[in-house]
């Protein structure tokens, strides 16, 4: 089953995804996409590490998400990807439109063939005003298009607000 958990900053989306992964009763591999490059992001990463069970496997991959999913997805496994918008940011910062396009297409094409349980976490950034600055607008647009494409392919889509899950697609939590 493919699941997409969306929400704003500090909405509870990662905590919800971690709870769903634990409830799957499958071995969990946590796929972290962040590249902590400042003190504040380092603190966020540290909080996530403290919260995760020690027996979960960890893969840190900032760019080649489709490859890592193909290599690790299994019928008897749960993969938790946190988070897609950091992955998207990493690709946008390469300033290589072709690489972004190829990685996004590889991810979307791989989804239909991936066995097991896969939970994607992503920041919903398109609910506010149109941001100033070309790169920020491009980020919001790319995230919106990615979320739409993933939501179409996922069996469950959940929006998390104030720690409360609102099921948008699929069976309610």
C-alpha positions in Angstrom: 0.0 0.0 0.0 1.2 3.5 -0.9 0.4 6.3 1.6 1.0 10.0 1.4 1.0 12.0 4.6 0.8 15.8 4.0 0.9 18.7 6.5 2.5 21.9 7.4 5.5 22.4 9.6 5.0 20.9 13.0 1.6 19.5 12.0 2.3 16.0 13.3 2.8 14.4 9.9 6.1 12.7 10.7 4.8 11.4 14.0 1.7 10.0 12.3 3.8 8.3 9.6 6.0 6.8 12.2 3.0 5.5 14.1 1.6 3.9 10.9 4.9 2.3 10.1 5.1 0.8 13.6 1.5 -0.4 13.4 2.3 -2.2 10.1 4.2 -4.8 12.2 6.7 -5.1 9.4 10.4 -4.3 9.5 10.8 -0.6 8.9 13.4 1.2 6.9 13.4 5.0 7.4 14.6 6.8 4.3 15.8 10.3 5.2 16.2 12.8 2.4 17.5 15.8 4.4 21.0 17.2 4.1 21.3 19.0 7.5 23.4 22.1 6.6 22.5 24.4 9.5 22.0 24.3 13.3 18.2 24.4 13.2 17.9 21.6 10.6 20.4 19.6 12.6 18.2 20.0 15.7 15.1 18.8 13.7 17.0 15.7 12.5 18.2 15.0 16.0 14.6 15.1 17.3 13.5 12.6 14.5 16.4 10.3 15.4 15.5 10.3 19.1 11.9 9.5 18.3 12.6 6.5 16.0 12.9 3.0 17.4 16.5 1.8 17.5 15.7 -1.4 15.5 14.5 0.6 12.4 17.0 0.7 9.6 18.1 4.1 8.3 19.0 5.1 4.8 20.1 8.6 4.1 19.5 9.5 0.4 19.1 13.1 -0.7 18.7 12.6 -4.4 18.2 9.1 -5.8 14.9 8.2 -4.1 13.5 6.0 -6.8 16.7 3.8 -6.8 16.6 3.4 -3.0 12.9 2.5 -3.1 13.5 -0.1 -5.8 16.4 -1.6 -3.9 14.6 -1.8 -0.6 10.9 -2.3 -1.2 9.7 -5.8 -0.3 6.4 -7.6 0.3 7.4 -8.0 4.0 8.8 -4.5 4.6 7.6 -1.0 5.3 9.5 2.0 3.9 9.0 5.4 5.4 10.2 8.4 3.3 10.6 11.6 5.2 10.4 14.0 3.4 9.6 14.5 -0.2 9.8 18.3 -0.1 13.3 18.1 1.3 14.1 15.7 -1.5 12.6 18.2 -4.0 14.6 21.0 -2.5 17.8 19.0 -2.8 17.1 18.5 -6.5 16.1 22.2 -7.1 19.4 23.3 -5.5 21.3 21.4 -8.1 20.0 23.9 -10.6 19.7 21.0 -13.1 16.1 20.9 -14.5 16.8 17.7 -16.4 18.0 15.9 -13.3 14.9 17.1 -11.4 12.6 15.9 -14.2 14.4 12.5 -14.5 14.4 11.8 -10.7 10.7 12.8 -10.4 9.7 10.7 -13.4 11.8 7.7 -12.0 9.9 8.0 -8.7 6.5 8.2 -10.3 7.2 5.3 -12.7 8.5 3.1 -10.0 5.5 3.3 -7.7 3.3 0.8 -9.5 6.0 -1.9 -9.3 7.0 -1.4 -5.6 5.9 -4.2 -3.2 5.1 -3.8 0.4 4.1 -0.8 2.5 5.5 2.6 1.6 4.7 5.8 3.5 5.6 9.2 2.0 5.8 12.3 4.2 5.7 15.8 2.6 5.1 19.4 3.5 2.0 21.0 2.1 3.3 24.4 1.1 0.6 25.5 -1.4 -2.0 26.8 1.1 -0.7 30.3 1.5 -0.1 33.3 -0.7 2.0 33.0 -3.9 5.6 33.6 -2.6 8.0 36.3 -3.8 11.0 35.1 -5.7 11.4 32.8 -8.7 13.0 29.8 -6.8 10.4 29.8 -4.1 7.5 30.0 -6.6 9.1 27.1 -8.5 9.5 25.1 -5.3 5.8 25.6 -4.4 4.7 24.7 -8.0 6.9 21.6 -8.2 5.7 20.4 -4.7 2.1 20.9 -5.8 2.6 19.0 -9.0 4.5 16.2 -7.2 1.8 15.9 -4.5 -1.0 15.7 -7.2 0.8 12.9 -9.1 1.6 11.0 -5.9 -2.0 11.4 -4.5 -3.3 9.9 -7.8 -1.1 6.8 -7.3 -1.5 6.3 -3.5 -4.2 4.3 -1.9 -4.4 6.6 1.1 -3.7 10.3 1.3 -3.9 12.1 4.7 -3.6 15.8 5.6 -2.4 16.4 9.1 -3.3 19.6 10.9 -2.6 20.3 14.6 -1.7 16.6 15.0 -5.1 15.5 13.7 -5.3 13.4 10.5 -7.9 14.1 7.9 -8.2 11.3 5.4 -8.5 12.8 1.9 -8.4 9.5 0.0 -8.8 5.8 1.0 -9.8 4.2 4.3 -9.9 6.5 7.3 -7.3 6.1 10.1 
